[in-house]
Amino acid sequence: MKNPLLPLKTVIKKIRSENSDVKTYRLSLNGVRYDARPGQFNMVGYPGVGEAPISLSSLVCHGEFEHTIKAVGRVTRFLERFKEGDELFIRGPYGMNWPLDGAAGNDILLVTGGAGLAPIRSVIQEILRSRDDFENVSLIHGSRNPEDIFL
């Protein structure tokens, strides 16, 4: 298993604009083994600029995963300039994962607001992958206006 303290170079495979200040980046580690669970995050950044903690907004599939990033600070505004094919660096995964195993057989209620939907997306994907394990699943999401809703 790799050391989560050491940075890994990723390639941006796809960038999707979600709204005026949010983009989703599909990243690839080009064959490097990487495992993260819903609820975990990476430190995402670029040498000389810095890093920012960014939650995964997708499950890891064949070494690819997504980060949905709102441009609000120095690092995230710097990342806005990146294009498909560019490289950036991650360290991680860090943090605790969602305890979905303990929720099996129960109803699930997810409540988010604004950019808080991004870190919940991988949880939703995991629930859908094991849909028969859960009873009723509901999502309540709020935003300031309809243009701010993404994913």
C-alpha positions in Angstrom: 0.0 0.0 0.0 1.3 3.4 -0.8 2.2 6.0 1.8 -0.6 8.6 2.0 1.9 11.3 3.1 3.7 11.1 -0.3 2.2 13.1 -3.2 0.9 11.2 -6.2 0.8 12.7 -9.7 -2.6 12.6 -11.3 -3.7 13.4 -14.8 -6.9 15.3 -15.4 -9.0 13.1 -17.7 -12.1 15.3 -17.9 -13.3 18.6 -16.5 -17.0 19.3 -16.2 -18.3 22.8 -15.3 -21.1 22.4 -12.8 -21.9 26.2 -12.5 -20.1 29.5 -12.5 -17.6 28.6 -9.8 -17.7 24.8 -9.4 -16.0 22.2 -11.6 -15.7 18.4 -11.4 -12.3 17.0 -12.2 -12.0 13.3 -13.2 -8.5 12.3 -12.2 -6.4 9.2 -13.2 -3.4 7.8 -11.4 -2.2 5.9 -14.5 -2.2 2.4 -13.0 -1.2 3.3 -9.5 -3.2 1.3 -6.9 -5.5 3.7 -5.0 -8.3 2.9 -2.6 -10.6 5.4 -0.9 -14.0 5.0 0.7 -17.0 7.4 0.6 -16.5 10.2 3.0 -12.7 10.4 2.7 -10.7 13.3 1.2 -7.4 14.1 -0.5 -5.1 17.0 -0.2 -5.2 18.4 -3.7 -2.6 20.9 -5.0 0.4 21.9 -7.0 4.0 22.4 -6.0 4.7 26.0 -5.1 1.0 26.9 -4.8 -0.1 24.7 -1.9 -2.8 22.1 -1.1 -6.4 22.1 -0.1 -8.5 19.3 1.5 -11.0 18.2 -1.1 -13.6 15.4 -0.5 -13.9 12.7 -3.2 -17.1 13.2 -5.1 -17.2 9.8 -6.7 -16.2 6.2 -6.0 -12.8 5.1 -7.2 -13.2 3.0 -10.3 -10.3 1.5 -12.3 -7.9 4.1 -10.7 -10.1 7.1 -11.6 -12.1 9.3 -9.3 -13.6 12.7 -9.1 -13.2 15.8 -7.1 -15.8 18.6 -7.3 -14.2 21.9 -6.4 -15.6 25.3 -5.7 -13.1 28.1 -6.4 -13.0 30.0 -3.1 -9.3 30.2 -2.1 -5.8 30.5 -3.5 -5.3 26.9 -4.3 -8.8 26.2 -5.7 -8.7 29.4 -7.8 -5.3 28.3 -9.2 -6.8 24.9 -10.2 -9.5 26.6 -12.2 -6.9 27.3 -14.9 -6.1 23.7 -15.4 -7.2 21.8 -18.6 -7.8 18.2 -19.5 -4.4 16.5 -19.8 -2.7 18.7 -17.2 -1.2 17.1 -14.1 -1.9 17.9 -10.4 -0.9 16.2 -7.2 -2.9 14.5 -4.4 -2.0 13.1 -1.0 -4.3 10.7 0.8 -6.9 9.4 1.3 -7.5 10.9 4.7 -10.4 10.9 7.1 -13.0 8.4 8.2 -15.4 6.8 5.8 -19.1 6.7 6.2 -20.2 3.7 8.3 -22.6 2.3 5.7 -22.2 -1.2 6.8 -23.7 -0.3 10.1 -26.7 1.3 8.3 -27.7 -1.8 6.4 -31.4 -2.7 6.8 -32.2 0.9 7.8 -33.6 4.0 6.2 -31.1 6.6 5.1 -31.6 10.4 5.2 -28.9 12.6 3.7 -29.1 16.4 4.2 -26.8 18.7 2.3 -26.5 22.4 1.3 -24.6 24.2 -1.3 -21.3 22.6 -2.2 -21.9 20.0 0.6 -23.5 17.8 -2.0 -20.1 17.0 -3.5 -18.8 14.8 -0.6 -22.1 13.1 -0.3 -22.1 12.0 -4.0 -19.8 9.1 -3.4 -22.0 7.9 -0.5 -25.0 8.0 -2.8 -23.1 6.0 -5.4 -22.2 3.4 -2.8 -25.8 3.2 -1.6 -27.0 2.7 -5.2 -24.4 0.0 -5.7 -25.8 -1.9 -2.7 -29.4 -0.6 -3.0 -31.0 -3.8 -1.7 -29.1 -3.4 1.6 -31.1 -0.3 2.6 -34.7 0.6 3.2 -36.0 4.1 2.2 -33.3 6.5 1.0 -33.9 10.2 0.9 -31.8 13.2 0.0 -32.7 16.8 1.0 -30.5 19.4 -0.6 -30.7 23.2 -0.3 -29.1 26.0 -2.3 -29.4 29.7 -2.5 -30.8 29.6 -6.0 -31.4 27.1 -8.8 -28.3 28.0 -10.7 -26.2 26.8 -7.7 -27.5 23.3 -7.9 -24.9 20.9 -9.4 -24.2 17.2 -9.9 
